[in-house]
């Protein structure tokens, strides 16, 4: 995996300088510590930069890379897992290769298939490809958003890079935080792509291609999560379909074990990572090392289940034990890498974990991310199903009680649960067919945190995040089964915009570690999307077909375990002992007022409550982490703009 | 008592000292003042502050879901205890 960057001229008069392209590289050194390179075309229309983490063809894979006659150039971050098969096909078509790297396949696939080349790639990628003959630049991002790609326009130049911090040296002034992006963050947990936290800085959306030609930008969608009209599902018995799913997962896993360096795996102790480790064991002879997180806070710790899988499969394991104080100390660096505001501290331990991977001599890990989205695992999907069922009979006394099965903390007494369930989960019950029905309780709860927005921020908000989202859905959305609609919203909001970026790529690449995600192989997603929803969740049994597919590989306790969402301590991480100085500093009345995003008095009350240890509600936890991370973003990328550029790649931030 | 409860709700759930932000009869649930975990905070507060114990079968909106409901509920509990 690597870092890519570049600058394209948008007018005939503009010339790109090598010096400018080079200025963007130091900020990406953590993504590619092994090597770097720059290409500038003879007419100075384009400059491409690259920092390399070498994994495949260690000797021959240097970038930017070109075709036979040096008319097509590419700088590429990611992996093309089917490069061996694709290379064979392209050799038959007469293409000449001068390396064994997967990067070169991209160049020749473009020559062979034109813009459709991307349809032939199975992998995770952010690609910038320059076609010198036609004087056009293609920017492409993988189907689901595993790898990042940001861009911004500066006068007559288009700047692009794997991370926002690489764009900063070429900006004339510090970026500004976008009120709309904060509104989206405090609703969906992240800005919705193509937005980022910053005004005028965009990310290429997953499954999109941006073509820059004759000074014009043209964006298109080449792939999206797509579900059949109801009734057009896969035919076949449960066991036939389970077998097909197993074969697909086995292949998706084995092509992700291709590397010229050893490959490890994350093991959380949940169903998905356990299944993944079992698949690796079955389809590879190489000794497998697994990596796990344990928590000081016992309610979040999954060590018992991790141990069970380690023993069951006989794999090696290394672990970190995450203390509350680790999170508080590491949180600023988390935000520096994530480059956005977040509502949970959960990414921080993920960065510690990738640090352990790197320290153990590994550069690549496979993870179970994506199984819940593709195969139907989340509690939210269950909640939506129960609420749908309840909406058919809104007066029913017992239908809402099914929610207690889902959230055991509601299990206090019949009377209490009933009364509060009715009130809290009945949102939108009068119209269960509305577009966001599955997500209304989450979005509503999260949006309560907006109570901390300052008057200025509220005044700058134009339209509401949920309404905007409803206008951006595919036309077929309304025809899909309600379960598939929930899956789509989850994949396109939380997974693409938060889990794979702030909690995924950024926390991995901060330590130069590449993540690989077999469950997000597009063949797996496309197969799963055509399954009848009842095979994803049979009554309230989540990931039903997946469990059927894996039942011979896993211990029963793992298969039958109640799903535990991955979480890290939020407020207690900062306030169970004295908080680090930066917390008091950034949440001081003076800084809150100067930065201007939040109401200093309200945050003051929240702080008092957090210090007393009486903040229990999700809302308080999300709000505090959201406010603190926004303040950190302002500090790093606006207040310390010049210093952040100067020190890029040489030091990690400390405050 | 009413004032203590109001101050608690204002500063801990509404995060303000603006008295006009809270009507005594206003439902905490309908106003989005508490989420599904917020009711636990209210129970902890009244148990600690007014020396009463809230039984499982008393955890109802009719007892806990507005300033007025809380005052009536706590008054009744204290009477019974005395």
Contacts between the chains, C-beta under 8 A, distances in Angstrom:
chain1	res1	chain2	res2	distance
A	407	B	36	7.6
A	409	B	37	7.7
A	410	B	36	7.3
A	412	B	56	5.6
A	412	B	59	6.4
A	413	B	56	3.6
A	413	B	57	5.6
A	413	B	59	6.5
A	415	B	56	7.5
A	415	B	57	5.1
A	415	B	59	7.1
A	415	B	60	5.9
A	416	B	56	6.2
A	416	B	57	7.5
A	416	B	59	3.5
A	416	B	60	6.5
A	419	B	59	7.7
A	419	B	60	5.0
A	419	B	61	5.2
A	419	B	62	7.9
A	420	B	29	7.5
A	420	B	36	6.9
A	420	B	39	6.3
A	420	B	59	7.7
A	420	B	61	7.2
A	423	B	29	4.3
A	423	B	30	7.5
A	423	B	61	6.5
A	423	B	65	8.0
A	424	B	29	6.6
A	424	B	35	7.4
A	424	B	36	5.1
A	444	B	32	7.2
A	445	B	35	5.0
A	445	B	36	7.7
A	448	B	32	5.5
A	448	B	35	6.5
A	451	B	14	7.5
A	451	B	15	6.6
A	452	B	15	7.0
A	599	B	15	7.8
A	601	B	15	7.6
A	601	B	16	6.6
A	601	B	17	7.3
A	602	B	15	3.8
A	602	B	16	6.0
A	603	B	15	7.5
A	605	B	11	4.8
A	605	B	12	6.9
A	605	B	15	4.1
A	605	B	16	7.0
A	606	B	15	5.6
A	608	B	11	7.5
A	609	B	11	7.8
A	609	B	12	5.3
A	614	B	12	7.3
A	614	B	41	6.5
A	614	B	44	7.0
A	614	B	45	7.8
A	615	B	41	8.0
A	616	B	37	5.5
A	616	B	38	7.8
A	616	B	40	5.7
A	616	B	41	5.3
A	616	B	44	7.9
A	617	B	34	7.0
A	617	B	35	5.5
A	617	B	37	4.6
A	617	B	38	4.5
A	617	B	40	8.0
A	617	B	41	6.1
A	618	B	35	5.7
A	618	B	36	7.7
A	618	B	37	5.7
A	619	B	35	5.0
A	619	B	37	8.0
A	619	B	38	7.0
